[in-house]
Amino acid sequence: MRKPRFIDSIEFELGSGNVYADLGCPEPEAMLTKAHLVTQISKIIKQRRFTQESERRLLDCLTRLGRDVEIVIKPVLFA
């Protein structure tokens, strides 16, 4: 268990470097790898100034690969 630390009476804990592990998510290494991949894809999309049309093409590609794409927006549940 990590020892709590304080700065100006604000308690905090140092992270492990993997937020998914710190939050107790299943398969935290796989989640971190996926996050890194998405970050790189996002950087490339911004550098190349892709439009929403390109986003639609990426979604179409996933559909052709036999994947259903579902975008869900919902409130955050706090434990």
Secondary structure, 3 states (H helix, E strand, C coil): CCCCEEECCEEECCCCCCHHHHCCCCCHHHHHHHHHHHHHHHHHHHHCCCCHHHHHHHHHHHHHCCCCCCCCCCCCCCC
